Amino acid sequence: MEVKEYLQNAEESMQLAVEYLDETLSHIRAGKASAKLLDGIRVDYYGSLAPVSNVANISVPDARTIAITPWEKSMFKEIEKAIINSELGIMPENNGEVIRLSIPPLTEDRRKALVKQCKAEAENAKVSVRNARRDIIDALKKEVKNGMAEDVQKDGEASVQKLHDKYIKKIDDTFAEKEKEILTV
């Protein structure tokens, strides 16, 4: 394989790590209402597990409220049960037409715990980026044994290091943004 192909593979892996981090951080509650908070919650819908968004309309009328309007009356109890059993830690309020989730303001301890959780996720993403770099460097070293010129290999290592630095910076920026969002009262 050419060095370009190795670099493309490395960049794809690193990009996936950043995208996964974005997705993971979007599910962490930062004191603001977001429909994404319900993405991981599944409800029993005629014998199979379905996301809440597949059985109800989800809206965010203000910064502290999520409104869930089930399409079928029979789903009220199922949705409420799924929310109570989830890790959201929010008690649903049901008025017979709409299930409301009031997002409470975060305590200082909870904010610190969420930042710690975000930091762990960011560290996992960094490990993925480092692994991608290591794999490419190892592959380039094997190619030298198969006849690749050493200076080409060294250039490839320098290029993969630049990619690594770029994606590590993206991860740090993403984490800093989420940390600021969580710590803003």
mmCIF file of the C-alpha atoms, coordinates in Angstrom:
data_MODEL
# 
_entry.id   MODEL 
# 
loop_
_atom_site.group_PDB 
_atom_site.id 
_atom_site.type_symbol 
_atom_site.label_atom_id 
_atom_site.label_alt_id 
_atom_site.label_comp_id 
_atom_site.label_asym_id 
_atom_site.label_entity_id 
_atom_site.label_seq_id 
_atom_site.pdbx_PDB_ins_code 
_atom_site.Cartn_x 
_atom_site.Cartn_y 
_atom_site.Cartn_z 
_atom_site.occupancy 
_atom_site.B_iso_or_equiv 
_atom_site.pdbx_formal_charge 
_atom_site.auth_seq_id 
_atom_site.auth_comp_id 
_atom_site.auth_asym_id 
_atom_site.auth_atom_id 
_atom_site.pdbx_PDB_model_num 
ATOM 1   C CA . MET A 1 1   ? 0.000   0.000  0.000  1.00 0.00 ? 1   MET A CA 1 
ATOM 2   C CA . GLU A 1 2   ? 1.047   3.563  -0.579 1.00 0.00 ? 2   GLU A CA 1 
ATOM 3   C CA . VAL A 1 3   ? 1.705   5.939  2.285  1.00 0.00 ? 3   VAL A CA 1 
ATOM 4   C CA . LYS A 1 4   ? -1.360  7.964  1.199  1.00 0.00 ? 4   LYS A CA 1 
ATOM 5   C CA . GLU A 1 5   ? -3.625  4.973  1.739  1.00 0.00 ? 5   GLU A CA 1 
ATOM 6   C CA . TYR A 1 6   ? -2.215  4.438  5.230  1.00 0.00 ? 6   TYR A CA 1 
ATOM 7   C CA . LEU A 1 7   ? -2.769  8.103  6.034  1.00 0.00 ? 7   LEU A CA 1 
ATOM 8   C CA . GLN A 1 8   ? -6.357  7.957  4.740  1.00 0.00 ? 8   GLN A CA 1 
ATOM 9   C CA . ASN A 1 9   ? -7.063  4.943  6.934  1.00 0.00 ? 9   ASN A CA 1 
ATOM 10  C CA . ALA A 1 10  ? -5.558  6.712  9.939  1.00 0.00 ? 10  ALA A CA 1 
ATOM 11  C CA . GLU A 1 11  ? -7.562  9.873  9.286  1.00 0.00 ? 11  GLU A CA 1 
ATOM 12  C CA . GLU A 1 12  ? -10.793 7.875  8.954  1.00 0.00 ? 12  GLU A CA 1 
ATOM 13  C CA . SER A 1 13  ? -10.144 6.147  12.288 1.00 0.00 ? 13  SER A CA 1 
ATOM 14  C CA . MET A 1 14  ? -9.306  9.431  13.990 1.00 0.00 ? 14  MET A CA 1 
ATOM 15  C CA . GLN A 1 15  ? -12.372 11.152 12.513 1.00 0.00 ? 15  GLN A CA 1 
ATOM 16  C CA . LEU A 1 16  ? -14.583 8.321  13.765 1.00 0.00 ? 16  LEU A CA 1 
ATOM 17  C CA . ALA A 1 17  ? -13.149 8.753  17.269 1.00 0.00 ? 17  ALA A CA 1 
ATOM 18  C CA . VAL A 1 18  ? -14.006 12.481 17.222 1.00 0.00 ? 18  VAL A CA 1 
ATOM 19  C CA . GLU A 1 19  ? -17.517 11.825 15.855 1.00 0.00 ? 19  GLU A CA 1 
ATOM 20  C CA . TYR A 1 20  ? -18.124 9.181  18.528 1.00 0.00 ? 20  TYR A CA 1 
ATOM 21  C CA . LEU A 1 21  ? -16.997 11.643 21.205 1.00 0.00 ? 21  LEU A CA 1 
ATOM 22  C CA . ASP A 1 22  ? -19.393 14.309 19.847 1.00 0.00 ? 22  ASP A CA 1 
ATOM 23  C CA . GLU A 1 23  ? -22.246 11.807 19.906 1.00 0.00 ? 23  GLU A CA 1 
ATOM 24  C CA . THR A 1 24  ? -21.423 10.606 23.422 1.00 0.00 ? 24  THR A CA 1 
ATOM 25  C CA . LEU A 1 25  ? -21.084 14.116 24.846 1.00 0.00 ? 25  LEU A CA 1 
ATOM 26  C CA . SER A 1 26  ? -24.392 15.182 23.296 1.00 0.00 ? 26  SER A CA 1 
ATOM 27  C CA . HIS A 1 27  ? -26.147 12.612 25.506 1.00 0.00 ? 27  HIS A CA 1 
ATOM 28  C CA . ILE A 1 28  ? -24.644 13.988 28.713 1.00 0.00 ? 28  ILE A CA 1 
ATOM 29  C CA . ARG A 1 29  ? -27.092 16.307 30.435 1.00 0.00 ? 29  ARG A CA 1 
ATOM 30  C CA . ALA A 1 30  ? -25.720 19.825 30.855 1.00 0.00 ? 30  ALA A CA 1 
ATOM 31  C CA . GLY A 1 31  ? -28.665 21.389 32.693 1.00 0.00 ? 31  GLY A CA 1 
ATOM 32  C CA . LYS A 1 32  ? -30.444 22.284 29.445 1.00 0.00 ? 32  LYS A CA 1 
ATOM 33  C CA . ALA A 1 33  ? -33.321 20.436 27.862 1.00 0.00 ? 33  ALA A CA 1 
ATOM 34  C CA . SER A 1 34  ? -32.488 18.563 24.677 1.00 0.00 ? 34  SER A CA 1 
ATOM 35  C CA . ALA A 1 35  ? -34.401 15.899 22.765 1.00 0.00 ? 35  ALA A CA 1 
ATOM 36  C CA . LYS A 1 36  ? -31.098 13.992 22.440 1.00 0.00 ? 36  LYS A CA 1 
ATOM 37  C CA . LEU A 1 37  ? -31.308 13.123 26.138 1.00 0.00 ? 37  LEU A CA 1 
ATOM 38  C CA . LEU A 1 38  ? -34.012 10.594 25.241 1.00 0.00 ? 38  LEU A CA 1 
ATOM 39  C CA . ASP A 1 39  ? -32.084 8.928  22.390 1.00 0.00 ? 39  ASP A CA 1 
ATOM 40  C CA . GLY A 1 40  ? -30.833 6.036  24.514 1.00 0.00 ? 40  GLY A CA 1 
ATOM 41  C CA . ILE A 1 41  ? -34.214 5.264  26.084 1.00 0.00 ? 41  ILE A CA 1 
ATOM 42  C CA . ARG A 1 42  ? -36.157 2.346  24.606 1.00 0.00 ? 42  ARG A CA 1 
ATOM 43  C CA . VAL A 1 43  ? -39.812 1.480  25.265 1.00 0.00 ? 43  VAL A CA 1 
ATOM 44  C CA . ASP A 1 44  ? -41.709 -1.780 24.805 1.00 0.00 ? 44  ASP A CA 1 
ATOM 45  C CA . TYR A 1 45  ? -43.795 -1.264 21.660 1.00 0.00 ? 45  TYR A CA 1 
ATOM 46  C CA . TYR A 1 46  ? -45.893 -4.334 20.855 1.00 0.00 ? 46  TYR A CA 1 
ATOM 47  C CA . GLY A 1 47  ? -43.187 -6.751 21.947 1.00 0.00 ? 47  GLY A CA 1 
ATOM 48  C CA . SER A 1 48  ? -40.095 -5.012 20.579 1.00 0.00 ? 48  SER A CA 1 
ATOM 49  C CA . LEU A 1 49  ? -37.937 -2.249 21.997 1.00 0.00 ? 49  LEU A CA 1 
ATOM 50  C CA . ALA A 1 50  ? -38.256 1.049  20.131 1.00 0.00 ? 50  ALA A CA 1 
ATOM 51  C CA . PRO A 1 51  ? -36.730 4.503  20.735 1.00 0.00 ? 51  PRO A CA 1 
ATOM 52  C CA . VAL A 1 52  ? -39.083 7.021  22.375 1.00 0.00 ? 52  VAL A CA 1 
ATOM 53  C CA . SER A 1 53  ? -38.885 9.153  19.223 1.00 0.00 ? 53  SER A CA 1 
ATOM 54  C CA . ASN A 1 54  ? -40.503 6.284  17.244 1.00 0.00 ? 54  ASN A CA 1 
ATOM 55  C CA . VAL A 1 55  ? -43.633 6.173  19.435 1.00 0.00 ? 55  VAL A CA 1 
ATOM 56  C CA . ALA A 1 56  ? -44.080 9.833  20.392 1.00 0.00 ? 56  ALA A CA 1 
ATOM 57  C CA . ASN A 1 57  ? -43.494 13.396 19.322 1.00 0.00 ? 57  ASN A CA 1 
ATOM 58  C CA . ILE A 1 58  ? -40.688 15.029 21.326 1.00 0.00 ? 58  ILE A CA 1 
ATOM 59  C CA . SER A 1 59  ? -40.436 18.805 21.634 1.00 0.00 ? 59  SER A CA 1 
ATOM 60  C CA . VAL A 1 60  ? -38.448 21.264 23.736 1.00 0.00 ? 60  VAL A CA 1 
ATOM 61  C CA . PRO A 1 61  ? -40.791 24.180 24.549 1.00 0.00 ? 61  PRO A CA 1 
ATOM 62  C CA . ASP A 1 62  ? -38.202 25.967 26.728 1.00 0.00 ? 62  ASP A CA 1 
ATOM 63  C CA . ALA A 1 63  ? -34.665 25.540 28.078 1.00 0.00 ? 63  ALA A CA 1 
ATOM 64  C CA . ARG A 1 64  ? -35.783 23.489 31.095 1.00 0.00 ? 64  ARG A CA 1 
ATOM 65  C CA . THR A 1 65  ? -38.626 21.323 29.711 1.00 0.00 ? 65  THR A CA 1 
ATOM 66  C CA . ILE A 1 66  ? -39.004 18.384 27.343 1.00 0.00 ? 66  ILE A CA 1 
ATOM 67  C CA . ALA A 1 67  ? -42.555 17.566 26.199 1.00 0.00 ? 67  ALA A CA 1 
ATOM 68  C CA . ILE A 1 68  ? -43.375 14.056 24.978 1.00 0.00 ? 68  ILE A CA 1 
ATOM 69  C CA . THR A 1 69  ? -46.695 13.498 23.192 1.00 0.00 ? 69  THR A CA 1 
ATOM 70  C CA . PRO A 1 70  ? -47.292 9.756  22.610 1.00 0.00 ? 70  PRO A CA 1 
ATOM 71  C CA . TRP A 1 71  ? -49.117 8.819  19.412 1.00 0.00 ? 71  TRP A CA 1 
ATOM 72  C CA . GLU A 1 72  ? -51.110 6.160  21.261 1.00 0.00 ? 72  GLU A CA 1 
ATOM 73  C CA . LYS A 1 73  ? -52.693 6.500  24.711 1.00 0.00 ? 73  LYS A CA 1 
ATOM 74  C CA . SER A 1 74  ? -51.417 3.033  25.637 1.00 0.00 ? 74  SER A CA 1 
ATOM 75  C CA . MET A 1 75  ? -47.814 4.273  25.399 1.00 0.00 ? 75  MET A CA 1 
ATOM 76  C CA . PHE A 1 76  ? -48.060 6.757  28.309 1.00 0.00 ? 76  PHE A CA 1 
ATOM 77  C CA . LYS A 1 77  ? -47.291 4.147  30.984 1.00 0.00 ? 77  LYS A CA 1 
ATOM 78  C CA . GLU A 1 78  ? -44.560 2.485  28.888 1.00 0.00 ? 78  GLU A CA 1 
ATOM 79  C CA . ILE A 1 79  ? -42.766 5.788  28.219 1.00 0.00 ? 79  ILE A CA 1 
ATOM 80  C CA . GLU A 1 80  ? -43.035 6.875  31.856 1.00 0.00 ? 80  GLU A CA 1 
ATOM 81  C CA . LYS A 1 81  ? -41.708 3.516  33.062 1.00 0.00 ? 81  LYS A CA 1 
ATOM 82  C CA . ALA A 1 82  ? -38.778 3.653  30.609 1.00 0.00 ? 82  ALA A CA 1 
ATOM 83  C CA . ILE A 1 83  ? -37.844 7.191  31.719 1.00 0.00 ? 83  ILE A CA 1 
ATOM 84  C CA . ILE A 1 84  ? -38.052 6.300  35.412 1.00 0.00 ? 84  ILE A CA 1 
ATOM 85  C CA . ASN A 1 85  ? -35.868 3.204  34.868 1.00 0.00 ? 85  ASN A CA 1 
ATOM 86  C CA . SER A 1 86  ? -33.311 5.109  32.768 1.00 0.00 ? 86  SER A CA 1 
ATOM 87  C CA . GLU A 1 87  ? -30.191 6.865  34.044 1.00 0.00 ? 87  GLU A CA 1 
ATOM 88  C CA . LEU A 1 88  ? -31.686 10.315 33.370 1.00 0.00 ? 88  LEU A CA 1 
ATOM 89  C CA . GLY A 1 89  ? -32.677 10.782 36.996 1.00 0.00 ? 89  GLY A CA 1 
ATOM 90  C CA . ILE A 1 90  ? -35.753 12.851 36.093 1.00 0.00 ? 90  ILE A CA 1 
ATOM 91  C CA . MET A 1 91  ? -39.305 12.120 37.238 1.00 0.00 ? 91  MET A CA 1 
ATOM 92  C CA . PRO A 1 92  ? -41.857 12.465 34.391 1.00 0.00 ? 92  PRO A CA 1 
ATOM 93  C CA . GLU A 1 93  ? -45.075 14.429 34.924 1.00 0.00 ? 93  GLU A CA 1 
ATOM 94  C CA . ASN A 1 94  ? -48.128 13.140 33.057 1.00 0.00 ? 94  ASN A CA 1 
ATOM 95  C CA . ASN A 1 95  ? -51.298 15.213 32.580 1.00 0.00 ? 95  ASN A CA 1 
ATOM 96  C CA . GLY A 1 96  ? -53.036 12.640 30.361 1.00 0.00 ? 96  GLY A CA 1 
ATOM 97  C CA . GLU A 1 97  ? -52.083 14.385 27.111 1.00 0.00 ? 97  GLU A CA 1 
ATOM 98  C CA . VAL A 1 98  ? -48.391 15.214 27.439 1.00 0.00 ? 98  VAL A CA 1 
ATOM 99  C CA . ILE A 1 99  ? -45.537 13.789 29.481 1.00 0.00 ? 99  ILE A CA 1 
ATOM 100 C CA . ARG A 1 100 ? -43.325 16.622 30.729 1.00 0.00 ? 100 ARG A CA 1 
ATOM 101 C CA . LEU A 1 101 ? -39.764 16.292 31.900 1.00 0.00 ? 101 LEU A CA 1 
ATOM 102 C CA . SER A 1 102 ? -38.562 19.253 33.943 1.00 0.00 ? 102 SER A CA 1 
ATOM 103 C CA . ILE A 1 103 ? -34.786 19.458 33.802 1.00 0.00 ? 103 ILE A CA 1 
ATOM 104 C CA . PRO A 1 104 ? -33.606 20.560 37.252 1.00 0.00 ? 104 PRO A CA 1 
ATOM 105 C CA . PRO A 1 105 ? -30.627 22.890 37.556 1.00 0.00 ? 105 PRO A CA 1 
ATOM 106 C CA . LEU A 1 106 ? -27.449 20.945 38.273 1.00 0.00 ? 106 LEU A CA 1 
ATOM 107 C CA . THR A 1 107 ? -25.825 21.014 41.695 1.00 0.00 ? 107 THR A CA 1 
ATOM 108 C CA . GLU A 1 108 ? -22.122 21.837 41.972 1.00 0.00 ? 108 GLU A CA 1 
ATOM 109 C CA . ASP A 1 109 ? -21.268 18.203 42.799 1.00 0.00 ? 109 ASP A CA 1 
ATOM 110 C CA . ARG A 1 110 ? -23.297 16.925 39.848 1.00 0.00 ? 110 ARG A CA 1 
ATOM 111 C CA . ARG A 1 111 ? -21.548 19.397 37.533 1.00 0.00 ? 111 ARG A CA 1 
ATOM 112 C CA . LYS A 1 112 ? -18.145 18.154 38.689 1.00 0.00 ? 112 LYS A CA 1 
ATOM 113 C CA . ALA A 1 113 ? -19.222 14.538 38.195 1.00 0.00 ? 113 ALA A CA 1 
ATOM 114 C CA . LEU A 1 114 ? -20.441 15.312 34.657 1.00 0.00 ? 114 LEU A CA 1 
ATOM 115 C CA . VAL A 1 115 ? -17.175 17.080 33.804 1.00 0.00 ? 115 VAL A CA 1 
ATOM 116 C CA . LYS A 1 116 ? -15.290 14.033 35.098 1.00 0.00 ? 116 LYS A CA 1 
ATOM 117 C CA . GLN A 1 117 ? -17.465 11.778 32.913 1.00 0.00 ? 117 GLN A CA 1 
ATOM 118 C CA . CYS A 1 118 ? -16.820 14.003 29.872 1.00 0.00 ? 118 CYS A CA 1 
ATOM 119 C CA . LYS A 1 119 ? -13.088 13.972 30.573 1.00 0.00 ? 119 LYS A CA 1 
ATOM 120 C CA . ALA A 1 120 ? -13.120 10.154 30.641 1.00 0.00 ? 120 ALA A CA 1 
ATOM 121 C CA . GLU A 1 121 ? -14.946 10.070 27.290 1.00 0.00 ? 121 GLU A CA 1 
ATOM 122 C CA . ALA A 1 122 ? -12.442 12.528 25.812 1.00 0.00 ? 122 ALA A CA 1 
ATOM 123 C CA . GLU A 1 123 ? -9.578  10.387 27.089 1.00 0.00 ? 123 GLU A CA 1 
ATOM 124 C CA . ASN A 1 124 ? -11.115 7.311  25.429 1.00 0.00 ? 124 ASN A CA 1 
ATOM 125 C CA . ALA A 1 125 ? -11.275 9.218  22.136 1.00 0.00 ? 125 ALA A CA 1 
ATOM 126 C CA . LYS A 1 126 ? -7.613  10.237 22.532 1.00 0.00 ? 126 LYS A CA 1 
ATOM 127 C CA . VAL A 1 127 ? -6.654  6.606  23.108 1.00 0.00 ? 127 VAL A CA 1 
ATOM 128 C CA . SER A 1 128 ? -8.418  5.667  19.860 1.00 0.00 ? 128 SER A CA 1 
ATOM 129 C CA . VAL A 1 129 ? -6.518  8.382  17.984 1.00 0.00 ? 129 VAL A CA 1 
ATOM 130 C CA . ARG A 1 130 ? -3.210  7.234  19.494 1.00 0.00 ? 130 ARG A CA 1 
ATOM 131 C CA . ASN A 1 131 ? -3.980  3.625  18.576 1.00 0.00 ? 131 ASN A CA 1 
ATOM 132 C CA . ALA A 1 132 ? -4.675  4.629  14.977 1.00 0.00 ? 132 ALA A CA 1 
ATOM 133 C CA . ARG A 1 133 ? -1.327  6.463  14.882 1.00 0.00 ? 133 ARG A CA 1 
ATOM 134 C CA . ARG A 1 134 ? 0.503   3.464  16.377 1.00 0.00 ? 134 ARG A CA 1 
ATOM 135 C CA . ASP A 1 135 ? -1.093  1.049  13.901 1.00 0.00 ? 135 ASP A CA 1 
ATOM 136 C CA . ILE A 1 136 ? -0.037  3.155  10.920 1.00 0.00 ? 136 ILE A CA 1 
ATOM 137 C CA . ILE A 1 137 ? 3.510   3.625  12.217 1.00 0.00 ? 137 ILE A CA 1 
ATOM 138 C CA . ASP A 1 138 ? 3.798   -0.163 12.749 1.00 0.00 ? 138 ASP A CA 1 
ATOM 139 C CA . ALA A 1 139 ? 2.447   -0.799 9.238  1.00 0.00 ? 139 ALA A CA 1 
ATOM 140 C CA . LEU A 1 140 ? 4.956   1.668  7.761  1.00 0.00 ? 140 LEU A CA 1 
ATOM 141 C CA . LYS A 1 141 ? 7.815   -0.080 9.588  1.00 0.00 ? 141 LYS A CA 1 
ATOM 142 C CA . LYS A 1 142 ? 6.684   -3.400 8.104  1.00 0.00 ? 142 LYS A CA 1 
ATOM 143 C CA . GLU A 1 143 ? 6.647   -1.803 4.645  1.00 0.00 ? 143 GLU A CA 1 
ATOM 144 C CA . VAL A 1 144 ? 10.320  -0.814 5.082  1.00 0.00 ? 144 VAL A CA 1 
ATOM 145 C CA . LYS A 1 145 ? 11.103  -4.513 5.501  1.00 0.00 ? 145 LYS A CA 1 
ATOM 146 C CA . ASN A 1 146 ? 9.170   -5.117 2.263  1.00 0.00 ? 146 ASN A CA 1 
ATOM 147 C CA . GLY A 1 147 ? 11.266  -2.607 0.336  1.00 0.00 ? 147 GLY A CA 1 
ATOM 148 C CA . MET A 1 148 ? 9.870   0.854  1.122  1.00 0.00 ? 148 MET A CA 1 
ATOM 149 C CA . ALA A 1 149 ? 12.520  3.568  1.379  1.00 0.00 ? 149 ALA A CA 1 
ATOM 150 C CA . GLU A 1 150 ? 13.254  4.666  4.958  1.00 0.00 ? 150 GLU A CA 1 
ATOM 151 C CA . ASP A 1 151 ? 12.925  8.371  4.167  1.00 0.00 ? 151 ASP A CA 1 
ATOM 152 C CA . VAL A 1 152 ? 9.436   7.712  2.733  1.00 0.00 ? 152 VAL A CA 1 
ATOM 153 C CA . GLN A 1 153 ? 8.580   5.881  5.957  1.00 0.00 ? 153 GLN A CA 1 
ATOM 154 C CA . LYS A 1 154 ? 9.904   8.765  8.079  1.00 0.00 ? 154 LYS A CA 1 
ATOM 155 C CA . ASP A 1 155 ? 7.857   11.263 6.032  1.00 0.00 ? 155 ASP A CA 1 
ATOM 156 C CA . GLY A 1 156 ? 4.804   9.048  6.529  1.00 0.00 ? 156 GLY A CA 1 
ATOM 157 C CA . GLU A 1 157 ? 5.413   8.960  10.293 1.00 0.00 ? 157 GLU A CA 1 
ATOM 158 C CA . ALA A 1 158 ? 5.719   12.764 10.350 1.00 0.00 ? 158 ALA A CA 1 
ATOM 159 C CA . SER A 1 159 ? 2.444   13.089 8.419  1.00 0.00 ? 159 SER A CA 1 
ATOM 160 C CA . VAL A 1 160 ? 0.601   10.711 10.719 1.00 0.00 ? 160 VAL A CA 1 
ATOM 161 C CA . GLN A 1 161 ? 1.963   12.648 13.715 1.00 0.00 ? 161 GLN A CA 1 
ATOM 162 C CA . LYS A 1 162 ? 0.514   15.870 12.247 1.00 0.00 ? 162 LYS A CA 1 
ATOM 163 C CA . LEU A 1 163 ? -2.850  14.127 11.799 1.00 0.00 ? 163 LEU A CA 1 
ATOM 164 C CA . HIS A 1 164 ? -2.627  12.862 15.380 1.00 0.00 ? 164 HIS A CA 1 
ATOM 165 C CA . ASP A 1 165 ? -1.937  16.363 16.722 1.00 0.00 ? 165 ASP A CA 1 
ATOM 166 C CA . LYS A 1 166 ? -4.822  17.831 14.687 1.00 0.00 ? 166 LYS A CA 1 
ATOM 167 C CA . TYR A 1 167 ? -7.360  15.312 16.023 1.00 0.00 ? 167 TYR A CA 1 
ATOM 168 C CA . ILE A 1 168 ? -6.096  15.492 19.611 1.00 0.00 ? 168 ILE A CA 1 
ATOM 169 C CA . LYS A 1 169 ? -6.634  19.264 19.421 1.00 0.00 ? 169 LYS A CA 1 
ATOM 170 C CA . LYS A 1 170 ? -10.184 18.704 18.091 1.00 0.00 ? 170 LYS A CA 1 
ATOM 171 C CA . ILE A 1 171 ? -10.882 16.378 21.025 1.00 0.00 ? 171 ILE A CA 1 
ATOM 172 C CA . ASP A 1 172 ? -9.484  18.911 23.518 1.00 0.00 ? 172 ASP A CA 1 
ATOM 173 C CA . ASP A 1 173 ? -11.586 21.691 21.972 1.00 0.00 ? 173 ASP A CA 1 
ATOM 174 C CA . THR A 1 174 ? -14.745 19.554 22.038 1.00 0.00 ? 174 THR A CA 1 
ATOM 175 C CA . PHE A 1 175 ? -14.151 18.659 25.691 1.00 0.00 ? 175 PHE A CA 1 
ATOM 176 C CA . ALA A 1 176 ? -13.441 22.297 26.638 1.00 0.00 ? 176 ALA A CA 1 
ATOM 177 C CA . GLU A 1 177 ? -16.678 23.392 24.957 1.00 0.00 ? 177 GLU A CA 1 
ATOM 178 C CA . LYS A 1 178 ? -18.738 20.753 26.793 1.00 0.00 ? 178 LYS A CA 1 
ATOM 179 C CA . GLU A 1 179 ? -16.993 21.536 30.093 1.00 0.00 ? 179 GLU A CA 1 
ATOM 180 C CA . LYS A 1 180 ? -17.845 25.222 29.680 1.00 0.00 ? 180 LYS A CA 1 
ATOM 181 C CA . GLU A 1 181 ? -21.463 24.309 28.877 1.00 0.00 ? 181 GLU A CA 1 
ATOM 182 C CA . ILE A 1 182 ? -21.741 22.140 31.988 1.00 0.00 ? 182 ILE A CA 1 
ATOM 183 C CA . LEU A 1 183 ? -20.065 24.592 34.351 1.00 0.00 ? 183 LEU A CA 1 
ATOM 184 C CA . THR A 1 184 ? -22.073 27.607 33.123 1.00 0.00 ? 184 THR A CA 1 
ATOM 185 C CA . VAL A 1 185 ? -24.772 28.244 35.688 1.00 0.00 ? 185 VAL A CA 1 
# 
